[in-house]
Amino acid sequence: MISRLFVTLLGLLPQHGISRVIHALARWRWAPWKRLLIGSFTRLYPVDLTEASASDPADYPSFNAFFTRALREDARPLATAPDRIISPVDGAISEFGSLSGDRLLQAKGVDYSLQALLAGDATLAEPFIDGSFATLYLSPSDYHRVHLPTASTLHRMLHVPGRLYGVSKPVVQHLPGLFARNERVICEFSSAAGRYMLIFVGAIGVGSIETVWEGEITPPRGQRIRSWDYRHRPIEFAAGDEIGRFNLGSTVILLFEKNQVIWDAALSVDAPVRLGMSIGRLGQSGTLPAEGHDVAD
């Protein structure tokens, strides 16, 4: 009851207005303000600065620069076998498994539409029916840059405007279709695993989403879907290459076509993942851990 009330109240907030204010405050370079924010944040959350390329908080010109800090080059070794699918982020497994037709599992007892997630585009969604997915949650203390799970070629990107509900567990469990309601950036890639999607899902307090090829994508003004087509000049990436960041945290969703990916048997819901660790391999999807995590369950 408390969680449902919290979700209802969250829906009444001016989510985009709050996020625009946070966007500005997180970039304010006034030294006392920056020190206050960084000091308060590190007292609240277990941030490991020994992994960062700059370990002294004073080296960051703003709170946002601190929040989106780079890692040392040796901080996240990559699983290098060519058939490996690696975690694109530091975070935790929110859900994973196989789609049941057009339905993805959001949380136990809650599923949602693939087509709705992919901006209502049936043609875009069709190759991923009965495919594989993984939803990865980034907590405030996590590293907030996003990398590629396998060597890939970028073909298309969509920005889909929407709400900015929080993506913490209580909201995920009690708000159907959350990830298809929130603002998101959808990136379409091809790889040895076939076509796949990597989706940045925004949330309240996420001041913006950036990609390395277009810079800051959000926050925009207006409610129309925007698209970028790179098929005439596809952009190549190696496995583990950085492709973007959340300026304050949220969720990444991976979508693979049917029979392309086997998730590692060690994966489990709520288990932590780290950038570069193996989470799956190329192969026939459906060979999942015993507990399944399928919508049909």
C-alpha positions in Angstrom: 0.0 0.0 0.0 2.8 2.4 0.9 4.6 1.6 -2.4 1.5 2.2 -4.4 0.9 5.5 -2.7 4.5 6.5 -3.4 4.0 5.7 -7.1 0.8 7.7 -7.3 2.5 10.7 -5.6 5.5 10.4 -8.0 3.1 10.6 -10.9 1.7 13.9 -9.6 5.2 15.6 -9.5 6.4 17.9 -12.3 9.0 15.3 -13.2 10.6 17.1 -16.1 10.7 20.4 -14.2 12.5 18.8 -11.3 14.9 17.1 -13.7 15.7 20.4 -15.4 16.5 22.0 -12.1 18.8 19.0 -11.1 20.4 19.3 -14.6 21.4 22.9 -13.9 22.4 22.4 -10.2 24.5 19.4 -11.0 26.6 21.5 -13.4 27.0 24.5 -11.2 30.8 25.0 -10.8 30.7 27.3 -7.7 33.3 25.5 -5.5 31.4 25.5 -2.2 28.3 24.1 -3.9 30.3 21.5 -5.7 32.0 20.4 -2.5 28.7 20.3 -0.6 27.1 18.0 -3.2 30.1 15.7 -3.6 30.7 15.5 0.2 27.0 14.8 0.9 26.8 12.2 -1.9 29.9 10.3 -0.7 28.5 10.1 2.8 25.2 8.7 1.6 26.6 6.2 -0.9 29.6 3.8 -1.0 31.5 5.4 -3.8 34.9 3.7 -4.5 37.1 6.5 -5.9 40.1 4.2 -6.0 38.7 2.9 -9.3 38.3 6.3 -10.8 40.8 7.9 -13.2 40.7 10.9 -10.8 40.5 9.8 -7.2 40.5 13.3 -5.6 37.0 14.9 -5.5 38.6 18.3 -5.8 39.7 17.4 -9.3 36.1 17.5 -10.6 34.8 20.8 -11.8 31.1 20.0 -11.0 29.0 17.4 -9.3 27.9 16.1 -12.7 31.6 15.6 -13.7 32.1 13.7 -10.4 29.0 11.6 -11.0 29.9 10.6 -14.5 33.6 10.1 -13.6 35.7 7.8 -15.8 37.3 4.6 -14.5 41.0 3.8 -14.6 41.8 1.9 -17.7 42.6 -1.3 -15.8 39.6 -1.1 -13.4 37.3 -3.3 -15.5 39.0 -6.1 -17.4 36.8 -7.3 -20.3 35.8 -10.9 -20.9 37.6 -11.3 -24.3 36.3 -14.5 -25.8 34.7 -13.6 -29.2 31.4 -15.3 -28.3 30.9 -13.5 -25.0 28.2 -11.0 -24.3 29.6 -8.7 -21.6 27.8 -6.4 -19.1 27.6 -2.9 -20.6 27.4 -1.3 -17.1 28.0 -1.5 -13.4 24.7 -2.2 -11.8 22.4 -5.1 -10.9 20.2 -7.5 -12.8 16.6 -6.2 -12.6 15.2 -9.0 -14.8 16.4 -11.1 -17.7 15.3 -14.1 -19.8 13.2 -14.7 -22.9 10.3 -12.7 -24.1 6.9 -14.4 -24.3 5.9 -13.2 -27.7 5.7 -9.4 -27.4 5.9 -9.4 -23.6 8.9 -8.6 -21.4 9.0 -9.3 -17.7 9.4 -6.0 -15.7 9.1 -7.6 -12.3 7.5 -10.7 -10.8 3.8 -10.6 -11.9 4.3 -7.5 -14.0 5.0 -7.6 -17.8 4.8 -5.0 -20.6 4.8 -4.7 -24.3 7.8 -4.9 -26.6 6.1 -2.7 -29.2 5.3 0.0 -26.6 8.9 -0.1 -25.4 10.1 0.4 -29.0 8.0 3.6 -29.6 4.9 1.7 -30.8 6.8 0.6 -34.0 5.6 -2.9 -34.9 8.2 -3.2 -37.7 11.0 -2.3 -35.2 9.6 -4.8 -32.6 8.9 -7.7 -34.9 12.5 -9.2 -35.0 12.6 -9.3 -31.2 9.4 -11.3 -30.6 10.3 -14.3 -28.5 13.8 -13.0 -28.2 16.0 -12.4 -25.2 16.3 -9.4 -22.9 18.2 -8.2 -19.8 17.3 -5.2 -17.7 20.2 -3.6 -15.8 19.6 -1.1 -13.0 22.3 1.5 -12.1 22.1 2.7 -8.5 23.4 6.1 -7.5 26.7 4.8 -6.3 27.4 2.9 -9.6 29.7 4.0 -12.5 27.3 5.7 -14.9 28.9 5.4 -18.3 27.5 2.8 -20.7 29.6 0.5 -22.9 28.9 -2.0 -25.6 28.2 -5.7 -24.8 29.9 -7.0 -28.0 31.6 -5.6 -31.2 28.8 -3.8 -33.0 27.8 -1.4 -35.8 25.4 1.4 -35.0 22.5 1.8 -37.5 19.8 3.9 -35.9 18.9 5.9 -32.8 15.5 7.1 -31.6 14.7 9.5 -28.8 11.2 8.8 -27.3 9.8 11.4 -25.0 7.9 10.3 -22.0 7.5 10.5 -18.2 10.4 10.4 -15.7 9.2 8.0 -13.1 11.9 6.6 -10.7 13.2 3.2 -11.5 13.8 1.9 -7.9 12.4 -1.5 -7.1 9.2 -0.3 -5.4 8.3 1.7 -8.6 9.3 -1.2 -10.9 7.1 -3.6 -9.0 4.0 -1.4 -8.9 3.9 0.6 -12.1 3.0 -1.5 -15.1 4.7 -0.5 -18.3 7.2 1.7 -16.5 10.0 1.4 -19.1 7.7 2.0 -22.0 6.3 5.1 -20.2 9.6 6.8 -19.4 11.7 8.9 -21.7 14.3 6.7 -23.5 17.0 6.6 -26.1 16.8 3.5 -28.3 20.0 2.5 -30.1 19.9 -0.2 -32.9 23.1 -2.2 -33.5 24.1 -5.2 -35.6 26.7 -7.7 -34.4 27.7 -11.3 -34.5 24.7 -11.8 -32.2 22.5 -10.4 -35.0 20.5 -7.2 -34.6 20.1 -6.0 -31.0 18.9 -2.9 -29.2 20.5 -1.1 -26.3 18.0 1.2 -24.6 18.8 4.1 -22.2 15.8 4.6 -19.9 15.5 8.0 -18.2 14.2 8.6 -14.7 13.4 11.5 -12.4 16.6 13.3 -11.5 18.3 12.1 -14.7 19.4 15.5 -16.0 20.3 14.1 -19.4 21.3 11.1 -21.5 24.4 11.5 -23.8 25.9 9.4 -26.6 29.4 9.6 -27.8 28.3 10.2 -31.4 25.6 12.9 -30.9 26.4 14.4 -27.5 23.5 15.3 -25.2 20.2 13.8 -26.5 18.0 14.8 -23.5 16.5 16.9 -22.1 14.7 18.1 -25.2 11.7 20.3 -25.5 8.6 19.0 -27.2 6.9 15.6 -27.4 7.7 14.2 -30.8 9.9 11.2 -31.4 13.2 12.1 -33.0 15.3 9.7 -35.1 18.8 9.5 -36.5 19.7 7.1 -39.3 23.3 6.0 -39.6 22.8 3.2 -42.2 24.5 5.3 -44.9 27.4 6.0 -42.6 27.4 3.1 -40.0 29.6 3.7 -36.9 31.8 0.8 -35.8 32.6 -0.1 -32.1 34.6 -2.8 -30.4 33.3 -4.8 -27.5 33.6 -2.6 -24.3 33.8 0.7 -26.1 32.1 3.6 -24.3 28.9 4.7 -26.1 27.2 7.1 -23.6 26.3 8.1 -20.1 23.5 8.9 -17.7 23.9 12.3 -16.1 22.4 10.8 -12.9 21.4 7.2 -13.0 18.8 4.9 -14.4 18.4 1.7 -16.4 19.7 0.0 -19.5 17.7 -2.7 -21.4 19.3 -5.1 -23.9 17.1 -6.8 -26.5 18.4 -9.6 -28.7 16.7 -11.5 -31.5 15.3 -15.0 -31.0 17.9 -17.8 -30.8 20.9 -15.5 -30.6 21.9 -15.4 -26.9 22.3 -17.8 -24.0 22.4 -16.0 -20.7 25.0 -17.2 -18.2 23.7 -19.7 -15.7 25.2 -17.7 -12.8 22.9 -14.7 -13.5 20.1 -14.1 -11.1 17.7 -11.3 -10.3 19.2 -8.6 -8.1 22.7 -10.0 -8.6 25.4 -7.3 -9.1 27.1 -7.0 -12.4 30.2 -5.1 -13.4 31.2 -3.7 -16.7 33.1 -6.3 -18.8 32.0 -9.4 -16.9 30.4 -12.1 -19.1 26.6 -12.2 -18.9 26.0 -14.5 -21.9 27.2 -15.9 -25.1 26.2 -16.3 -28.7 24.0 -19.3 -29.3 20.5 -20.7 -29.1 18.4 -18.6 -26.6 16.2 -20.4 -24.2 18.9 -22.3 -22.3 18.3 -20.2 -19.2 18.9 -20.8 -15.5 16.5 -23.1 -13.7 14.4 -20.4 -12.3 13.6 -19.2 -15.8 12.5 -15.5 -15.4 10.3 -15.9 -18.4 7.1 -14.0 -18.7 5.3 -17.3 -19.2 6.3 -18.3 -15.7 
